[in-house]
């Protein structure tokens, strides 16, 4: 904390060089604007689409920055980011970065090296959760129900007949193709016919080198937030928020447009499920949070089928826009948006303190 100030200096970092840049900026601004100026000293910081670091939404002319063009070297940009963050001397960095480069453990590792506390999960949990393929393996080994899947790699498209045969024999139709490591439903394709498989796989694998194919699940689409640090006790232990039911109005599933366009989906909290079902689902969300080793706030997405719940994925940096699901769950639990943001900061500082105490001397 800045000497003589009495306030917690919070660097709110958002943006990022990925497809979720604009949503990340919205999350960052909402979090930044909610901080009580009597208790916090917020500094808004942007990671641009080109990978450059800026104080504020636009870089002030007085601040020398690495050039943001194709000739810029990534090492120059990272060194500039380190210089800026260190000069700000934050007590904590509030991570509002969604997608690759922000939610996958990369920035978390950088902040760990700088010994700067940050909100959310650490490197390992962030990386595991962001890679749907790896997180599903952890869920399966931990007894958490998750849909079966087939993996297809980019080089396997050279034999399209074999790809189609494998998908049809192990998964069948209808199914869903997903990019292995992406968020906000980017790179997700519902498939209803055999003819769609190769074109959509080609499109997905143009984005990333691995795609997953899962069966289409009929049921109630749900999501549930969890607040708390893995391994912590008392108030900091992981606890689930009320379950939210999601009903897209026009789309076949909860896609990017449904997530971030007001009026495109009905989001009902608490969900229209039985208390017993809600308790089971909340328990699964806490277990998923814990087995991946997550901290702070997460949001777990799932489908409640006639045979029970199936976990789809866990998000380590849930959206924090006015339309986002985590704040809705928090409101249903009696927590205002400002209180949610403050709680995320408290959990980050508590985790940093716990790690300091456990560090070898």
N, C-alpha and C positions, 0 to 999 in steps of 0.2 A: 504494500500500500504506500502511496506517495507520502513522504514525510510532511507532517503539518497539514495535510489535506483532510485526512479523516475519511476519505472516500475510496472505494474500490475502483481502480482504473480497469476498465473493460475494453479491450479491443474487439470489436465485432467484425469478423472476417467473413465476407460473402463474395459471390460472383463465381469465378473459376472458369477454366478453359474447356467447358463441356456443354452439352445440350441443355443442361438445367441452369445455365447462367442467370437467366432473367428471373426464374423462380427463386433462386438463391438470393438475388438482390432484394426481392420482396421480403423473404424471410428475415434477412439481415436488417432491413429498415424497420420492420415491425418489432423485432427484438430490441434494436437500438432505441427506438422511440418510446418503448415501454419502461425504460430504466429510470428510476426515480433519481432526479438530479441531486437530492439531498444525501443520497447514499452512494451513488455511483458517478464515475467520471467516464462516460462512454467516448470511444474514438472509433469512428466508422472507417473500415479499411476494405478496399476492393482488390480482388485478384481478377485481372482483366481476362478477356477471351484469349489474348495473346500470351498470357502467363506473366504479365507484369503486375507489380504491386503498387497500389496507390492509396494515399490517405484521403478519405472522402470518396464520393462517387466520381468526381473528376479530380485529376491531379493538379494541385496548385502549381503555379508557374515557378515558384521558388524552390520546388523540390526536384532535385536532379533524379531522373529515372533512366533505367536502361531503355534503349529504343525498342518500341513495340512493332517491329517489322519482321519479315521472314528471315532476315539475316541475323537477328538477335540470337545469341547463344543462351541456352537454358541455364547454364551455370551463372552467367551474368545476372539473369533475372532472379535466380534463387539467392545469390549473394546480396542483391539489392533488397529483396524481401527480408532477409535476415537483418540487414543493416537498419531497415525501417522499424521492424518489430522491436529490436533491441533498443533503439533510440526512444521508443514510446514507453519502455519500462512497464509493461502491463502486469497487473496482479493476476489476470486471467484473460485468456482469449476465448471469446464466444464464437464457436464454429457454426456458421450458417451456410457452409459449403455443401451442396448436394452433388452427387455423381462422382465420376472419376476425377482423381486429383484432389478431392476434398473429403470424400466419405469413405475412401478405400484404404486409409492408413498412411498415405504419403505425407500430408501436412502434419498429422499427429506425430509421425516420426521426427519431423523437423523440429516441432515444438518440444518433444522429449529431449532432443539433443541440446536445445537451448535452456532446458529446465524451466519452461514456462507452463503453468497449469492451463488446461483447456477443457471446455465442456465436452461431454459425450465420452465415447469409448476410446480405449487405447489402440495401438497399432494392430495387435493381433486380432482383437475382436472386430475392429473395423474392417480389416482385410477379409476375415472369415465371413462376416455378414454380407459384405458387398458382393462376394463371389457366390452366386446362388448354388453353383455346383458343390462348393466346399461346405457351405452351411447346411445343405440338404444331407450331406454325408454325416455331419455332426448330429443333426436331428435324428437321422435313422439309427445311428449308433447309441443314441441316448433314449430311444423309445418314444420319440416325438413323432406323431403321425404326419407324414408329408407325402405328396403324390409321387408315384414312381416316375422315372424319367429315362430318356435316352439322350446320350451326348453325341453331337455331330461336330467334327472339326472341319476347318476350312479346306484342308487338303483332301478330305474324304468326298468332297463334291465331284471329284474326278470320276467317281463311280456312282452316278445318281441312282441307278436301279437298285444297288445294294443299300443306299441310304433309305430309299422309299420302302424297300422290303423290310428293313430293320424296324423302321418306325411303325409300319402297319402291323407287324407281327408282335411287337412288344407293347405298343401304346394304342394303336388303332385310331379310328376317327369317331367324332371330332377330337381335335387336339389343339394344343397351344405351343407355338414356338417362342422361346425367350432368349434374348442375348444373355449370356451367363453373368456378365458384370455391367449392369446399368441400372438406372433408377427412373422413377416417375413414369413407369410403363413405356419408356422409350425402348424400341426394339422388341415389342411384344406383338405377336401375330396370331389371331384365332384362325384355325384351319378347319374347313368343313369338307373338303374334297381332296382326293389324291392328286389332282392336277395342280393344286396350289402349293404342294409341299416343296418342290425344288425351287420355284421362283421365290417363295418366301424365305426358304433356307438361304438362298443366295443373297437375298437382301439383308438378312440378319447377319450372315457371316461376312458381309462387306463391312459391317460395323465393328465386329469383334471376332476373334479366331475360334470361339467355341459357342455353340448354341445348345440349349436344352429343349427337349420336346416332352411335354407332359400331357396326360389325358385332360380333356375338358371336363370340369366337374360341375354338376348341377347342384345347386344349393343356395344358401344365404351367404352373401359376401359380407365379411365382418373385418373389423380391425380393432386392436386394443393397445393402448399405450401402457408403458411401464416406466416408473420413476424409481431410481435407486442404484446403488453401487454393488456389484457382485462381491460377496465376501463381507460386506458391511453388516453391522448389527444396528438394532434400534431404528430410529427414524430414517437412517440412510439405507436400510435394507430394501431390496426391490419389492415394489408393490404395484399391482395392476390398477389402472383407471377403469371406469365403466366401459363396457363394450359398445362400439358403434356399428350400426348396420348401414350398408351402402347399397343404394338402388340407382344405378345409372338410368337416365331418362331416355336417351337416344342411342347410346353406344351399346355394343354387345357386352362390354366389360368396362371396368373402371380405368379408362385409358387417360392419356395426358390431358386431353380436352376436358373430360369429366372431372378430373382432379382439380384443375385450376381455373375453370370457367364457372362463374356463379350461375346457378340454376340448371347445370347439366346433370346433376345427380342429387338425389335426396339422401341426406346423411342423418340417421336417426339414432339419438343417444338418450337413454339406453336402448340397445337393440331389442327388437320384438322377438325375443327368445325367452325360454323359461329361466327362472333363477338358477336352476341346477345346471343348465347348459352354460349360462354365463359364468358360473363358478369354475366349471371345467375349463372353459376357454381362457379365463383369466389365469388359471393355474398353468396352462400350457404356455401362455405368453411370458410369464415369470420364469418358467423353466427354460424356454428358448433364450431369453435374455441372459440367464445364468450360465447355461452350458456353453454359450459362445464367449462368456467372460465380459459381458457388456457393463458399461457404467453410464450414469446420467439418465437420459431419456431415450427410449426406443419405442418403435411402433411395429407390431406384428400383424401381418395380413393373413387371412385364412378364409376358407370356405367351410360352412357347416353343411355337410351332406347328410343324406338319410342314414349313413353308416357312422356319422360322427364328424368331428372337426378335422380338417387337413390344413397344416401350416404351409403357406406359400412362400413367405420370406419375412425377414426382419430388417427394419430400417434403423440404422444407428444415428442418423441425423434427420429426423422427421421434419416435414415442412412446417413452417411457422407463419404462413400467410393468414390473412383473415378467413380464408376458406379451408384452412388445413384441419386435419383430423385430430392430431394430438391436442391442440388447444380446446377443441370441442369436448373431448373426453375429460380434460382437466376442468372445464366449466361444469360439466355434469357432476364432478366430484366436489364442487364448491370452490374451485381455485380459479382466480382471475388470470388473464393472460400475463399481466405484470408479475403476479405471484409465481406463475409457472416459470417464467424466464429467470426470476430471482432464485427459485429452487434449483434450477439447472446450474446456476453459478455456484450456489452453496455446495452442491454435490461435487462439482469440479474441485473446489477448494478443499473439501473434506477428503477427497481421494488423494489429492496432492500431499496433504498433511499425513495421511496414512502411509503413503509410499515413502515419505521422508523418514518417518519413524521406523519403517522396516528396512531401510537401506543399510548396508554393511558399513561399519565405522572403521 
